[in-house]
Amino acid sequence: MRRSAHPEKLVTPAWPHETTSLAGVPTRARRRAPRWGLLALIGLPALGLGELGAHAYFSRRAPGFDAWREVKAPLAAMKQPGDLVVVAPAWADPAARRALGDELMPLRDAARPDESRYAAAVEISVLGERAGELAGFREEERQEHGGFVLRRIVNPSPARVVYDFVDHIAPSSADVRVTDPPAACRWNPRARVAAGGLGGHPTFPAERFECPGGPFFNVGVTVIADEEFRPRRCIWSHPPRDGEIVTRFRDVPLGSVIRGHAGMYWIIEREQQGAPVTLSVRVDGEAVGEATHVDGDGWAAFEFPLGAHAGAAKAEVEFAVTSADYTHRHYCFEADTR
C-alpha cells in the first residue's frame, strides 16, 4: 500500500480504471450487484417456465417407432378372436402396423369399410386421443403401458354379415363380363402386380379378372385411399368405354339387405372433373337398387332392401358398373349382405 499526497487518505488497490468509494467497495461492483439480482429475478421464473414447456412437449410427443413394440404382448393378451384393433389418433396407424404386424392388424381389418360388423375392438390410445368411430362402443377393460392406453370396448349392436362379396372374388364363386361388345373377362391367378405410385392408380393384384381393353379394365381386390386418406379394401371395377362391366356372384346366401360403400382414389376424385359412375345391383335378374357416385362424395355408403329375395339360401347377385365417360373413373366398391 502506498501513501497519497494526503496522509489521512489511503489509496486501496481497485480493479483497473475503477474508483474506490469511501465504503471500500469498487463503484463498478456496486453497479453490478443490482444487475445480477435482476437477472436472478428474471431467470428463475424463466427456468421454471422452460421446464414446464419441456414437460408439456415431451408429454405430447408421439411415441417413436420402436416404442410401439412395448404394447405387442399386452395387446395380444387382451385381443380376442375377431376383435378389431384401432389406433387413436388415426395418423399413428402406420407406425402401429409396422410394429405389431399382420397377425394383430391384418389388412382386412386395417382397410375395413367401417366398424359396424365388429363385436368388439381394442383401442390403442396415445397422447390422450380416442377413436371417434368407436364412440358407441362400451369400455370393458383398460390397461396402461407407458405412454399407451389399451381399452377393450364392446359393440352393443354388431351387424351380422351373411356374405362378404369382397372375400369371394375368385372363379369358384364369381365371374366377370363386359357387355358392349359382349365378352368374358379371363381369370388370371398370376398376373403382373402393377402399382400406380403417388397420384396413380391403386395396386392391381396378382389374382384378378382381366377384361378386354387394357390393364385398367380388370376386377380384383385392392385398397384405395378415401377422402381422409384412410385405406379402404374394395373391388376395383373401372367402367368400360361402352356398356357395363358386370361382376356376378353365384350361390349367395342372402340377408335382408345388400349394404356397401363405393368411392375412388381421392387424388383422382378430389379434382371433381369426372363423370358420375353408377352401380346397379340385381338379384336373380331383378334390379334391387342403384347408387350413383359423384366426384366429391368420398367413401359413400349405400343400402338396398332385398324384399322378396330376403333370406334366400342361394341367389345370383350382379354388380354392374357404368359411366357416360369412362376417363379416369378409378371406381371401387365393397358390399355384403346382412
N, C-alpha and C positions, 0 to 999 in steps of 0.2 A: 504494500500500500504506500502511495506517495503523498506527500503533503502538497496542498494547494497554496496559492498566494495568501489565502486567508486561513490562519491556523485553526479557527473554530469549525471549519467545514472540511470534512473528509470526502475524498473522491473515491467512490466504490466502483470497482470494475463492473461494467454492464455489457450487454450484447452490443456488438458493433453498431454504431450510429444510433444508439439508444441513449436517452437521458434517464437519469435516476431520480425518482421522486424523493421527497423527504421521508416517506414511509419505507424507503429501501426497496420498493418493488418497481421493476422496469415498467415504463409507461406502456410499451407495446404489449407486455404480458397482461397489464390491466385491461387493455383494449380487447385482448384475446379471450379473456375469461367469459364475458357475456356471450361472445360468438360461439364458443364451444357449448355453452349451456343452451343456446338457441338450437344448435344442431342436434343436441341430445333430445331436446323437447320435440323437435320435428321428427327425428329419426326413429325413436322408439315406437310411436304410433304407426309410422310408415312400415317398419319391420313387421309389426303385428298384422297390418293390412296385407302385406306381401304373403305372410304365412297363411292367412285366411284365403287369399286368392289362389295360392298353390293348392291348398286343400280342396277348394271348390273345383279347380281344374282337374286334379287327379281323380276326384270322386266322380266326375262326369266324363272321364276319358274311357273310350271304348276298350274292351279287353283286346290284347294282341292275338294274333293267330294261334300261337301255342297255348294261350290261356284256356281256349275252348276245350282242350283235351281234358281239363280238370273235371268237366261235367259228364264225360262219356260214360264212366262206370255208374255214377248215381242215376243218370238218365236211363241207362239200360235196365237198372233195377226197378225204376219207377214205371217205365213204359210197359203197357200190357199189349198183347197181340191185337192188331187193328187200330191202336191209338195213333193219332196224328201228332207229329212234332211241329210246333210253331215257334218261331223266334220273334221276339219283340225287343227293339224295333226291327221292322222288316228288312232294312238295309244291311243288317248284320247276318242275314240268312246265308249268303255265300261263305262267310267265314265259318259258320257253324257246320255247314255241309262238308266243307273241306276237312274239318277236324273229326266229325262224327261219322262220316261215310254213308254209303248207300244202305247199309243194313238198318240203321236207325232213321235215316231220312231218304227213302227211295224216291226216284224220280216221279213215280205215280202220285206220291203224296206231295212232294215239293212243288209239282206243277199241276196241282189239283184244280178242278173247275170252281169249287167253293168248298165250304166246310159242312154242308148240310147232311152228308151221308155218314159222318164220323160220330160214333157213340161217345168218344172221349178224346181228349188231347192232352199232351204235355207241353206247357208253355215254358220256354227258356227266356227269362227276362234279364236284361242288363240295363243299367242306368235308370232303373225305376220305371221302365216302359211296360205297357200292356198291349196285347194284340186286340185291336178293336173288333176284328172279325169273330172273336170268341166271347164277345160281351154277354151273350145269353147263356153261356156255359156256367156251371156251378162248381166252385172250388171244392175238391175232395181231400187233397193232400198238398203240403207245401214244405219245401226244404230250401235252405240257403247254403251255398258253397262259394265262399269268397265273394266275388262281385256278381255272382249268378244267383237267381232265384228260380227254382223249379216248382211249377204248380201242375198237378194233375187235375183237370177240370172235365166235367161230365156234361154232355149234351142232353138237355131234358127231353128232346123230341127228335131223335135222329131219323132221317128218311131211310126206308128200306128199299134198296136198289135191287130190282129183279134181274136186270140185264144191262151191262155197260157196253155200248156199241164200240167204244174206242178199244176195248180189250179183245174185240173179235174181228179185227182187220186181218183176215187170212182166208185162203181159198177153201178151208174146211167149213167156213160159216158165211162167207161173203163173196160177191163178185162185183165187178165194175164194168160199166159200158158208157160210151158216148152215143148220142142219138142222131147227129147230123154232120156227116153221114154215119149211119149205124155201124158201130164197131165194138168188139170186145176189147177190154184192157187186160194185158197179159201180166200174170203174177211173176215177179222176179224176186227170188229169195236171196240173191247175191248181187244186187245192183250196186253200182258205184256210189258210195256216200258222197253227197255234194252239199257244201255249206256256202251260203252267200256272203258271209262276213258281215261287218258292220254296214247297215243300210241295205243289205241284200236280202235274198230270200232265206227263210228258215232252212234247217238241215233236212235234206231228203234222205230218208233212212235206207238201209241196205235191203230191207224187206218192204216191197211196195208193188202196187198195181201200176203198170206203165201203159199209158194211153197214146194213141196217135197224136202227132203234133209237136212233139219235143219233150224235153225233160221236165218242164213246168207242169205238164199235164199228167200227173200221177196222183195216186191215192195211197196214203200211208200215214203212220202216226209220227207226228213231230211235236215241237214245242215252239210257241210264239211268245213274244213279249207284248203284254197288254198295255193299256194307257198309263199304268203306273210302273211299267217295265217289270211286272211280275211274270214268272213263267206260267204258261197255260198249255197243258198237254191236249192235243186235239187231232182231228183227221184233216190233213191237207186235202183240199178239193178245189183247185183252181178252175173256174168256169172255162169252157172252150169258146172258141170264136163264135160258133153257131150251135144251137141246141143246148142240151143238158149233159152234165156228167152225173151219172146215176150210180150210187153205191147201194146194193141190195143185200140185206141180211136175211138168211133163211132160218126157219125153225126157232123163231124168237118167242120166248115166254113173255107175256105182257103183264104190266101192272095196270093202273088206272089212267096214267098219263105218260106221254113222252116229254121229257124235260131236258134242256140243254143250254148251251151257250155258243155264240159264234163271234168271230172277230177276225181282224187282220193284224199282221205285224205292225205295231204302232208307228214306226218310222215311215211306213208306206201310207197308212190310213190318216195320219195327222195332217197331211197336205190337203185333205178334203177336196180332191180334184177328180176322184174316180167315180165310175158309175155304180149305182146300187147293185147289190148281189142278193138274189132271192133263193132261199132254201125251202123246198116243198117236201113235205113228209106224207108218204102214202102207206097205208096198211092194207094188205091184200088187195091192192089196186085202188083203194078208196082214199081220196085226199082227206087228211085229218088236220092239217094246219100248214101255214105258210109264214115265214119270217123273212122280212126284207131288211138287209143291213145297209145302212148309210154311213159313209165315212164320218168319223167323229163319234159314232155310237160306242166305240170301245168294246170291251168284253161284255156283250149283251146277252141277257137270258131270254129264253123262250119256253113255253109250256103249252102242250096241246092235249086236251082231254080225248080219251080213246072211245068214249061212248060204248056202242055195242061190241066193240072189239076188246074192251077191258077184261082182263083176266084170262084171255085166250092162252091155251097151253103152247100152241105153235102158230106163228104168224109170219108172213113175209113183209118186211119193212124196208121201204126205199127212201133214200135221201137224195133229192135231185137238186143240183146247183146250176144256176144260170145267171147271165148278166147281159144287158144290152151292149156293153162294151167291155170285153174281157181284159183290156190292157191293165197291167199291174193290179190284178184282183187276187191278192195273196190271201185267199179266203180259207178259213179253218174252223171246224165246228166240233163240238163234243155233244154226246147225248146219252141218255139212259132211259129206261122205263122203270117206273116206281109206283 
